[in-house]
Amino acid sequence: AQTVTQSQPEMSVQEAETVTLSCTYDTSESDYYLFWYKQPPSRQMILVIRQEAYKQQNATENRFSVNFQKAAKSFSLKISDSQLGDAAMYFCACNNNDMRFGAGTRLTVKP
Amino acid sequence: DTGVSQDPRHKITKRGQNVTFRCDPISEHNRLYWYRQTLGQGPEFLTYFQNEAQLEKSRLLSDRFSAERPKGSFSTLEIQRTEQGDSAMYLCASSFGLARGTDTQYFGPGTRLTVL
């Protein structure tokens, strides 16, 4: 089974600046999907971005983009032009017949 | 589409009581998942349905836990003889896809269980 590691329990960013959240994973499979989910305080988990492992091009969704390094099994999330509403727990997940989540990174956005 | 809904949002119970949670997935989603999330952790997989069939159960799902999805639509998760260690957020997610592992899961707001 795969494991997912988020090495940054907490991160902080100034409003309008850029922040990168780290994620590494370990899987023996060659085909899998990677996700970043956002969970605001006391609110539900929302899908931020998805990356199919067979695609070389990094996924982007507006201010959110990923740096997917398949050989290194790394999947970082970059948030550009950070907004106060970006403050949340961010979970990295790897899905290959079994969705595994990291422990999360708490992002604080300072005005 | 209103997304995945869960009921109740909060449940406080005494140790030893039974509780039941409900999840209504996004319509036409054929897969439904249950997860448990404790404070400061990511969700942990409990069980999953494809249509009405329960295809996989985690080791975390003890004999006191049972889940159903009788008509392939909504699902219920029952915990019998609750213990304090059952206190957690129980999340439901749904997806559509032909093969597990290639689907994108959409989450409900969760049911927060507190066992006194």
Interface residues (C-beta under 8 A of the other chain):
Chain A: V4 D31 Y32 Y33 F35 Y37 R43 Q44 M45 I46 L47 R50 F91 A93 N95 N96 N97 D98 M99 R100 F101 G102 A103 G104
Chain B: Y33 G40 Q41 G42 P43 E44 F45 L91 R100 G101 T102 D103 T104 Q105 Y106 F107 G108 P109 G110
